[in-house]
Amino acid sequence: MRIIISPAKKMKIDTDALGHHNLPQFIEDTKILLEYLKKLSYEEVKAVWNCNDKIATLNYERIQKMDLYRNLTPAILAYEGIQYQYMAPDIFSTEEFLYLEKHLRIMSGFYGILRPFDGVVPYRLEMQAKLHGNDVSSLYSFWNSKLATHLLSESKCIVNLASKEYNKCISKYLNPDIHFITCIFGEMTEKRVVEKGTQVKMARGEMVRFMTEKQVERAEEIKGFDRLNYTFAEELSDENTYVFIK
């Protein structure tokens, strides 16, 4: 079983708490993307990031100085978004970190797929970013089926806790042998399930923590998730969609 999650836009450098174990598996592809970004003007790369001047300036400077092999932070500690705050990796035990390293995979527009202890540097590149170039027209075409082929060679059971922007890099390439389970976290509103962005991110982080603390090895076990006032809704779920209602 593998768990996939999205990255976060906000990142930090932490080379003191824990050391990284490996370089990302698709580092050669990342080097190609970095060279592409370095060739862009400030205005061009700002358009790719679709952000304000403060964020663009910070990341433009990062790109010019970026070294993919030095001052690396384990991926699990590098991201600072809501999902990661609720996952709270800083307080995992050694046994729990071992579980994460085996089961958790972080999807990334820049790095492809990351294991928790792959060493990374702060970057900004969302999977849906619009690129323009002979070699890089979009990140979906750049990565193509490579990420799915790699992930599905590791496991035939995928627990999807990633946003659509990232999970489609995998879901687009499924075959009948793969059990791909998407978790929905919502509330009942006028007899339909409604997901709310921030609460979904919180729940995804809590689900990773739940699975890690319980050392879950079978997807069926996640139906016991009961945190943040969510409960599994059997009547709304099916083999490929697990719905949790608050």
N, C-alpha and C positions, 0 to 999 in steps of 0.2 A: 504494500500500500504506500502511496505517496500523497502528500498534501500540497496543493499549490496555493500560493498567496500572491498578492500584488506587492510591489515595492511602495515606498512613500516618497513624495517630492522632497521633503526636508531630510537632510542627512547630517551626520556629525562624524568627526574623527575621534577614535578612541583606541589608541595603540597601547594602553596601559592595563586595562581590565583583563583582557584575554588576548592571546595571540591568534593569528589566523593559521589555518592548517594547510591550505592549498591556494593555488591561483584558480580563478574561475576557469571552467572547462572550455569555454569558448573565447578565451583571451585573444586569440589570433583574429577572430571576427571583431572583437571590441577594438583592436588596434586599427582596423580598417575604418570603423565608424569614427574613431577619434581623429584620424587623419582627414576624413571628410569634413568634420566639424571645424578643424583647425584652418581649413582652406576658405571657410565662409567669412564674410565681413561681419562686423558687429550687427548691422541691420538685418542681414540674412539669417544669422543664427538666432537673433531675437525673434524673428518671425517663426522659426522652427519651434522655439520654446513657447511662443505666444504668452509672454509675460511682461511685467513692467520693467522700467529701466534699472531699478535697484537690483532686482533678481537677475536681469540680463547681464549687468555689469559684473556682478559676483561670479556668475558662471562662465562668462567670456574670459575673465582672468584665470579662472580655474583651468579652462581648456588649454590656454597658452602655456601653462606651467605643468600640466598634468603628467604624472609619472605613474604608470599602471603597475609598477613593481616595488614601489617604496611607500613607507608610511601607510600601510594597509590596515583597515579595520575589518574584523569579522562581519560579514553581511548582516547577521542576526542582530548585531549591536549598532550597525551604521544607520539604520532607518529610524526616524523619529515620529512617524505618523500615528494617528489615533489607534489603528490596529496594533501597532507595535507597543504602544503604551499599555494597552490592555493585555497583551501577551506577556509583558513585563519580563523579558529575557534576562535582565540583570540579576534576578533572584532565582533562576533555575539552578538545580543541583547538577552535579556531574552526570548522574544517571539520566536526568532529563535532557541535558545537552546532547548526550549520546543518542537519545531517542530522536531529537530534532535533526541531528546530522544525518541520520539514516532516512527519516521519513519526510522532512520538510524541504520544499523547493520554492525559491522566490523567483518569480518571473521578472524579467528586466528588459527594457528596450535597448539598453546599452550593453549589458552583459549576457543576455539570453536567458540562461537559467543559472541560479546561484544555489549552492549548498550553504547552510548556515555559517560554516567557518571558512568559506572562501574569502580571501582578502580583497576588499574593494576600496575605491576612493570616492569622495563625493562627486556626483555628476547630476545633470538634469537632461533627461531624454525620455519622454513618454512614448509608449508603444504606438500610439495613434498620431504621433507627430508627422506633419507633412514635410517630406523632404523633396529635394529637386536635384537630380544628378544622373549621369549615365549609369553609374554603378549602384546608386542608392536612391531609388524612387520612393520607397516607403519602407518602414521597418518590417511590415508584414511580408513584403516581397523579399526583403533582405534576408530575414530569418527563414522564410518559406516553411517547409516541413521539418527543418532540422531540429527544432526544439521538441516537437512532438515525437519524432523518431527516437530521440535520445531518452526522453522521459518514459515513453511507453516500453522502451527496452528494459527499464528498471522495474516496472510494475504494470500489471494489467488492471489494477484498481486505483483510481484517482479520486481523492476527495477535493472537490473544487471549492476553495474559499477565496478565489480571485475574482476581480471585477471582469465584466465582459470584455473590456479593452485588452485584458491580458489572457483570459482563459480561452479566447478564440484562437490563440496560437496553438492550442492543444485540441480543443473541441472540433475544429475544422478538419482534423485529420484522424478522427476516431475510426475504428473498425469494430465489427460485431464482437470481437473477443475482449474488448475493453469495457470495464464497468466504470463509468464516469458519473460521479454523484455530485450534484450541485446542491449546496445548502442555502436555503432561503430563510431569512430572519425578518419577520414582519408583524404587522398588527391587522386585525380584522376591521375593515372599514366598509360599511354598506355591503356586507357579504363577500368582500374580496380581500385578498392579502395585499397589503401596501407596505413596501419597504421604505425606510427613511435612512438617507445616506450615512449620517453620523452614527446612528444606532447600529446599522449593519456593520460598519467598520469596527465598532466596539465588540459586537457579537463575534465577528470573525476572529478577533484577537483572543477573546475568551475561549472560543472553541479550540484554538491551537493550544492554549494553556490547559484546557480540560483534557484534550487528547494526550498531551505530554505528561501531565500528572497521573493520569490513569494508565499510561503506557498502552494506549489503544492499538491493537493489531488487526482488528476486524471492523470494517465500516459499520456494521450493524450496531456496534457498541456506542457509536456517537448519538444514537437515538436517546440515550440517557442524559444528554446535555440538558442542564436545568439552571443555568446561570443567567444573571440579568433578567430574571423572571420569565425566561423562555421555557416552553415545553414543546416536545415533539408532537406534531399533529398528524396522526396516522391517516385520518380520513382525507387529508389534503396532499399527502405524499404518495410517491410511487417509487419504483425501483431505482430511478435515476434522479429523483428530486426529493430531498428531505426538507420538509417545511417545519419551521419552529415559530410558534406564535407567542407573543407577549400578552 
